[in-house]
């Protein structure tokens, strides 16, 4: 969980970026080397084809997958340099969130933690507003609080 917080980043890309360009930017940030970037890119695209999580009425898109190309769970945000992305796939979207987890022996823990973060987008208005506000420090602060809540809940404190 500390790694999730430590490695959180927000990326700003041109509003004219296509869906594929946004996915490539995020995949490249999460990996080292072109081969791993391509593998992660493909994993995100495959997962998106199964069940898209684009929410224009809420202003965000959630991309996620499980992959062997990374060693720890990661959470990134990607925002356009204008009010919203112009690509038809991201119509009305002002923030793209990427939640990825490794395929390893801690699969259930990764799933639970990332699920808790994604459900917080709906249940935690302050976190949702921070995401839409594009302020990385506020997002990190709320993410820390959310992870602490998850940790305390997991330990039944």
Buried (B, 14 or more C-beta within 10 A) or exposed (E): BEEBBEBBBBBEBEBEBBBEEBBBBBBBBBBEEEEBBBBBBBBBBEBBEEEEBBBEEBBBBBBBBBBEBBEBBBBBBBBBEEEBBBBEBBEBBBBBBBBBBBBEEBEEBBEBBBBBBBEBBEEBEEBBEBBBEBBBEBBBBBBBBBBEEBBEEEEEE
